[in-house]
Amino acid sequence: MKISDVSISRPVLATMGSLALVLFGVLGYLRLPVRELPDIDPPIVSVETSLRGANPRVMESSVTDVLEEELSTAEGIRTLTSSSNEQRSSVRLEFGLAGC
């Protein structure tokens, strides 16, 4: 038996089924966890480099400064931070979200 035949032969059942679907739809919509401003982590790129035997000054002048100059040309950068340590260098770029 098709659903249309059941709906025609039993209109009260069809009406109650339709009302139940509408009720479940409204309840589902009201319980849906939607926020206007959800928590979103900003896009971050981190570049880690190492150079054996280099002190912090050499790391900064030979590696960190060069990376900063090249990476600072990227579009949408919100912050650029860097650090130079013994044999290691780190550059961190945080990009803004589109439309913000």
N, C-alpha and C positions, 0 to 999 in steps of 0.2 A: 504494500500500500504506500502510495506517495504521500509526502508531507502536505501537499495541497489538498489531497482527498481527506486526510485527517482533519485539517483546518476547516474544511467546508462542513464535514459531518459533525464536528465537535467544536463549535465556535468558542465556547467557554474555555476549553483546554488551550486553544490557540491564543486567546486573549491572555490567559494566565501565563503561558509560556513567554509571550512577548513582554509582558510586564516584568517577569522574572529577569529576562535578558536586560531590559532597561535598568532595573534595580541593581543588578550586578555590575553593569557598566558605570552607573553613577557612583556606587561604592568603590569600585576600582579606581575611578578618576579621583575621588576625594582622598583616597589613601596613597596615591602615587607620590613618591618623594621627589618633588621638583622644586628647585630653588632658583631664584633670580640670579644670584651670584654664587655659583658653586666654587668650592676650593679647588684651584688649579695650580699646580706647580709650574713656575715659569721655565721655559726651555733654557737649559744650561749646557755649555760645552766646556770641557776641562782638558787642557793640554799639559801633559807631564813629560818632562825631558830630563835626561841625565848626561853628564859629561865627566868622565873619569879624571880625577886629579885637579878639577877646577874648584877654586875657592869662590865664595859668594860674589865677589866683584867681577870675576871673569865670567861667571854664569850670567850675571845681569847684563854685562856689556856685550857678550858674544851670543847669548841665546835669548834671554828674556826680552831685551829691548828690540831685537830683530823680530821676534814673534809678536810682540805688542804692535809694532808698526804694521806688520802684514795683516794681523787679525783685526785691527781697529778699522779696516776698510770695509768690513762686513756690514750690511745694512741691518738696522733694527736693534743695535746693541744698547742695552740699558746701562749695564756696568761692566767694566773690565778691570779685574784685579790680578795682581801677579806677586810672586814671591821668589826669591833666589836664595838657596841654601848651599851648603857644601855639596857639590857634585849634582845637585838637583835644582830644577826650575819648574815652576807651576804658573800657568796662565788660565784664568777662569773668566768666561764670557757669559753674561746673563742677558738674554734677549727679551724684549717686551712682547706681550701678546698682541696679536693683530687686533686693531680697533681700540686699543687702550692708550 
